[in-house]
């Protein structure tokens, strides 16, 4: 099976979207906490494929250990069609978790 490239950026241009990739879980936890401490009222955690479980771990660690006052605003699941390097297309599951103060 071909490996699907994932975004490894911790922050997007908007600043409040955290893309989960291959880095250790605590890197993403720190990114979420940093966004809230910098004044963000809402942070979106996005992941797809095998990183979905890591996104859920990030949400759980942030809300249970670091910032218990956060509210879960919503969870959205979807399916995205990606084009692999060899030109074939495949569908990948995706998740979006929205946390708010």
ABEGO torsion letter per residue (X at the ends): XBBBBBBABABBAAGABBBBBABBAAAAAAAAAAAAAAGBABBBBBBBEAAAAAAAAAAAAAAAAABAABBBAEBBBBBBBBBBAAGBBBBBBBBBBBBBX
